[in-house]
Structures are given as C-alpha cells and as structure tokens.
C-alpha cells in the first residue's frame, strides 16, 4: 500500500468518525427536551383510567376509573374524589423542563429517579391497560424544582418548579359526608326527640317555648350535622366493627322527597357513623298538570335530580362505616333541653 493510499484511508476514517459524532449529537438533540417545554408532550388526561404510584419498588397508591368515578383499589376500592384526581393529572400535565442534568445511569439513585430509590415512580394507563407514560419524580434540586426522568429515557432533567405528588390516601378523598344546600333542608329529627323544622325560612326547635330556646345552639347543631366529616373509613363487613351497635338516628329531610339518614355509635372509646339516602320511599310517581306554574316545575326538577343524587350517594357511602371524632359525636348527640338558654354551651 503506497503512501497516498494510506493518507486517503486515514482521511476516510477521520471523516467516518466525524459523521458518527454528528449523527450522535443530532440524534441526542432530537430526543432530549428543550428548556421551557412540557415534560410529557401531547398528554391527554381524558385517556387516563388507571394510576399507579410506587416508592422503593412498592405500590403505595392505586387509582382506577370505575364507571364515572375513580376508586382507590389498594384501599378496599374506596371512592376517590374525581376533582382531586383531576388536580393530580393536571399537575402532571403541567410539569415543565427547567434544564438538562445528566444521562449517566450511575447517578440515577442519587437523584432518586429509579425504582430502587425513595423517589416517586408514576405510571399512567389507558382503558386497554396500556401504558400512556411512566416517569420518576426525584428529590428536590438545589437550583430549581425536582429531578425528573422518563422511565424509557436516559436523560435526567430538573423541573422548572417544585413538584409535590402526594402518596397519602387522604389526599385523594373527600372527608365531608354531605354537600347539602341549607335552603333545601325542611326538617331534622333525631332519636333523642330533637325536632327542628323550617318555618318561614327559619329553623325552629319544636316543643319548648321559643323564648327558652337558644337559637345559636340550634344553628350550631344544624351546622355540625350538615358538615359532618370522618377521620377513617372501614368496610362495613370488617370484623372489627361487627359488634358496633348504632343506637342514635338522625333524619335530614330535604325538598324533592330526599332524606338522609345518619346512625352513630360509641364503641370501645371510638365513635362511628354510617349513612344512607332515601328517595321518596313511599311513592316515586310524579305528575304535573299542563298549567303547572314555575314553582311546581322547580319542585319536579328537584325531585328528578334527587333520584340520581340518592343513588350516587348510596353507591359512594352505604358500604362504609366511618370513624368520627369524639367531639363531632358529642356535638350532634343532643336532647331538647340541651338547647335551653340556661344549659351549658
């Protein structure tokens, strides 16, 4: 091989290496994400039907769409708040790239963006249980937000802002039992002979003379009952609540033939609640004359709405027994004399 041939071979080799470098860099530029762009592009939250969140290789939160609502499948399929699940998906869809960090696999654990670390590992699925996206949210960066990485990609990025993905089940449920408009309440009755009826848009305690009744106490009782919330939820079939006796009953009557029934109990220093809705239990037929006025039509509309409300309420609540605070239990456990002006607050 002559000198000229050797020189040409060397030049060809150098050009080949340069072409490889250029190709690699072009490929890298095409697959990495630019600062200020979405971490998950073209993400359609409407397609998400299952969410799995893991920490240290263990699933800590599992959400699945059943019908129109999400349930928490790793907590006895307790109903999740659709709004709070939507907030989570909105937060994910709005993660923005703040900068490139590294594509060195050996550094993943330090950034907490692998399945072995204590970072958050999130996978979203569609209705065919096909992965829509899978990614890690690692520890907070000293510069900007959190370290983040797509599971199928090598590059670690930092988000432009902090990312807080809660794995606590309480973050995805509504602990308030009711969503009742006070103007729709017509009466409240209890098994302790407390009867509160609405008269001319004012709630009056039935029985004692009006001048002996402390109206503030009546209002506090109504507010406590309508805004009741729980601390924990327990499957009604669970053995640990099988011996609980519900002795106290409350009936909240609303316009449109809807009633809410509450039952409370105290057992081994814990207080419990169970609830159900009843819609027009005696008669469901509704008839309107051709000349029905606006008010009659409004009532009819409310009746039809409440039929659906009662069904959804029972689907959400009837299976469960709720543990409530002792203070809440005592705040609604009243007898008529507790509302006297002379009794203790």
Beta strands, then each sheet from edge to edge (+ up, - down):
strand 1: 50-55
strand 2: 58-66
strand 3: 69-72
strand 4: 78-79
strand 5: 97-102
strand 6: 120-125
strand 7: 131-140
strand 8: 146-150
strand 9: 156-159
strand 10: 185-190
strand 11: 195-199
strand 12: 202-205
strand 13: 232-235
strand 14: 248-254
strand 15: 258-267
strand 16: 270-279
strand 17: 320-324
sheet 1: 4+ 3- 2+ 1- 6+ 7- 8+ 9- 5+
sheet 2: 12+ 11- 10+ 14- 15+ 16- 17+ 13-
end
